Amino acid sequence: MNKKIALKESITVLVVLLAILGILIIGFQLSPHIPILTAFMCLLFYGRFRRFSWDDIHDGIVKGITPGIIPILIFLLIGVLVASWILSGTIPTIMVYGFQLISVRFFLPTAFLVCTIVGITVGSSFTTISTIGIAFLGIGHILGFNDAMTTGAVVSGAFLGNNCSPLSDTTNLAAGIGEVNLFEHIAGMRYTDLPAFLISMLFYIFLGHSSHTADLQAITEMIQNMKAGFWISPWTLIPLLVLFGGAIKKIPAIPTLLTGSATAIVLAFIHQPSQHCSLVRLRQLSWHLSTSLD
């Protein structure tokens, strides 16, 4: 059966579904699973009410889920990547080097600029946030910056870089839909991206200069704790180089993330062979270092 629903009816159904989700999640403070399942069931019954066959509904479900399978896998792999990078010492090493190299006054603009560059290089905002971004969040927290400000610098830089990257899926998709050359499309975005970059940079410079002085004792203690609890070495930056190499060679995200995670796991096992049980638990439980600063 090939039936079509009018635009007004589609918008009405969408508004009702959003209202159901909003009321149950925000109003009743339910976890997202039950509201999503409720909205899904309502949509199924509405489809049957409109005399769509179960085969049509099934085909629609498959067609709707298919584009989201790869992003879901990427989200899962990002969790594995972050956990393995923490255990191997990659993220702690970035944080320690960051404490030693980054000026407190220019921390926010530095985080914004670096995340923008990494976003352009990698072509994935989520990968940028979950790797370099997490390191900057840790550094910012210890330096005494508001977590919201640091998150804003990281996320805005990552998404701006992703938007300008020739490796980005969304950028390539937009160029393909618009039937224009990819680099012409990127060049055309300079009228919006460049002002956004400059305004954001000035904003973060102002916020950085107006922030209070960092607690040097807390920074020193955190560096000592990290050196005691993790392997701090340039060797631990190999997974980061692997990630950049995969992005530059335009290798798809899934094998790149798998390789970056596998490299980190190998490094962790080489450094501490006795930690093989922790490596298995790490896949689900992540990693936490307890300090007096918690």
N, C-alpha and C positions, 0 to 999 in steps of 0.2 A: 504494500500500500504506500503510495507516494502522496502524502498529505502535507500541506503547508499551513502554518499558523500566521495570522496577520501580525504586522509589526506592533500594533497597539496591544494585542493580546499577549505577545511575547514580553513586552515591557511590563505589563501588569503582572504576569507570572514572576518575572525577575524581581520586581519590587516586593511582592508578597514573600518570596523566598528570602530576600534580604531582611525583611521585617521579622520573619520567623527566627532567623539566625541572630539578629540584633537583640530581640526580646529575650531569647533563651540564654545567650552568652552574656550580654550586658545586664539585662534586667534580673535574670535568675542566677547569674554567676555560675552557669554550668560550664564544664569543660567542653571544648569544641566538638567532641565525638558525637554526643547525643544530639545536639542541634543539627549537625550536618546530616546525621542519619534520619532525623525527623523531616528535614527539608527534602531529602532524597525520597523518602516514602511518600510525602505529599505530592512530589512531582510525578512519581510513578502512578499514583491513583488518578492524578489529573490527566496523565497521558491515556489511561484506560477510559476515563470519562469522555475524552475527546475521540474515542474509538480508534486509537492506535493499537496495532497488534503487539503482542509481547516480542515478536521478532523485530519489529520496527524499534521498539524501546531498547531491546538488547543491542541492536546495531548502533543506535544513537549513543548508548553508554560506552560501547567499545570505541566509537569514533571520537567521543569526547575525552576519554581517558588516554588514548594513544599518544597525543602530543605531550602529555605530562609524565610519561614513563621515564624518559631520559632525565628531566629535571629532578624527579624523585630519587633516582639512582645517584645523581650528582650530590644531592643533599645528604644522602646516606654516606657517600664516600668522603664528603667534606668532614663529617663527624669522625670518621676513621682517621683521616689525614691530620686533623687537629690533635687528636689524642696521641697518635704516634709521634707527631712532631714535638709534643710536650715531653713524652717519655724519653725520646732520643736526645733531647736537649736543644733542638732547633729553635723553638720559640723562646726558651729561657736565654739562649745565647744572644738572640736578637735583642732581647730586653736588656741584658747586661751591657752589651755594646751600645745600646741606645742611651742607657743611663750615663755612660762615659763620654758619649760624643755629642748628644743633643743639648743645646742650651735651653734652660727652663723658659726663658722669655719667648723663644721661637719654637717651642714644642708643638703648639697647635698648628701653625702654618707648615711646619715640617711634616707633621702627620698627614695633613691635607695634601701637600705636594707629593710626598712619597707614595701615598695610596693612589693618587691620580696617575703617577708614572707606572706603578705596578699594574693598575687597572688597564692602562693602555697596552702594556707589555703582555699581560696574561689574557686579557679579553674577557674576564669574568669578574663581576663585582663581588659575587658570593665567595669565590676563592680568595680574592684580595682581602675581604673583611675577615675571613676565617683563618688567615695565616698572618700576614703583616699586621692586619687590623687588630687581632687579639694581642699581639705584642705591644702595639701602641696603647691599647686600653690598659694593659698592665702597667706600662710605664707612666701613663697619665695619672692613674690611681695613686701610685706611690709618690709622684711629684706633687700631689695635692690638687690636681685639676678636677673639676666637676665631671663625673662620668658622662653626663649628657653632652657636655661640650666636646669631650674627646670622641664620643660616639658620632656626633655630628660631623667632626672633621674627617673621621675615618670613612663613614658611610658616604658623605658627599664627594670625597675624593675618589672613592672606589667606583661610584656610579658615574661620575663625570668621566673618569678614565675608561670605563666600560663603554660609555656612549661614543667616545672618540676612537675606539680601538677597531682596526680592520679585522681583528680576530674575533670580535664579539658576534654572537649569534643574532642578537637583536639588531645590531647595525647592519649586518648582512641581510637580515630579513627585510628591514625597512628599505634598503637599496633595491632588493629583488622585487618587492611589491611595487615600488615606485618606478621600476624599470629604468634605473639610472646607474651609471658607473659608481662602484663602491667608493672610490676616492673622491669623486665629484660630490657624492653624498656627504662624506666626512668634511670636505672643504666647505660645503654649503652650511654646515652646522656651526661654523666659526662665529656666525653672527649672534648666536645664542650662547654657545659654550664658552667662548672667550670672555664676554662680559661676566658670565656667571663665575668663571674661574677667578677673574680679577677682583670682583666684588667679594667673593668668599675669602680670597687670600687676605685682602685688607681687613675684613671682619675678624678673621682668626688672628692676625697680627695684633689688632686692637685688644682682643680678648686675652691674648697671651701676655701682653704688656700690663694689663690691668689685673692679672691674677697675682695671688700672694706668693711669697717666696717658699720654695720647696723645703721640706724637712730633710736636711742632709743626713742626719743620723738614721732616719728611716730608710733612706736610699742605701746608705752603707750597709745597714743590717740586712736589707733585702738582697743586695748583691752577695753578701756572705752566705745567706741562706740558700740562694740559688746555686752558688758554687759548691756548697756542701751537699745539696740534694740532687743536682743535675750535672750532666757532663757539659761543661762550658768550653767549647773549642771551635776553631774555624772549620774543623771537619764536620761538625753538626750542621753546617750550612749547605752541605752537599744536596740534601733533599730540596732546598730552596732553588739551587741551581738547576736541578733536574726539572722542577716545575717550570722555571723560566725557559729552559731549553725546549721542553715540550710545546710551550706556547709559541715560541719563536718559529719552530718547525711546523706549526699548525697541526700538531697531533690532537685528535679529539680529546675532550675533557676527561672522559672516563678512563682511558688508558694512562693519561697524564697524571690524574689523581691517584690511580692505583700504583703507578711507578713511584711517585713521590712518597706515598705511604709505605710501600715495600722497602724503599731505600732507608727510610727512617727506622723501620723495624729492624732491618739488618744492622744498622749502626748501633741501635740500642742493644741488640743481642751480642754484638762483638764487644761492646764496652762492658756489659754486665751479662755474661752467659747464664748466670743463675736466675735471671729475671724472666725466664721463658714462660713461667706460669702467669706472671704479671702481664706479659704481652697478650695472653689469651683473655684475661679479665679486662684488659684495657679496652678491648673492642667495644664493650658495652658500658663500662663504668667510668671511663675517662681517667683522669689523674689529678691528684690534689696534693699540694705540699703545705703542711701545717706549719705556721710560723707564729711568732708573738704578735705579728701585725694583722692577723686575721680578725 
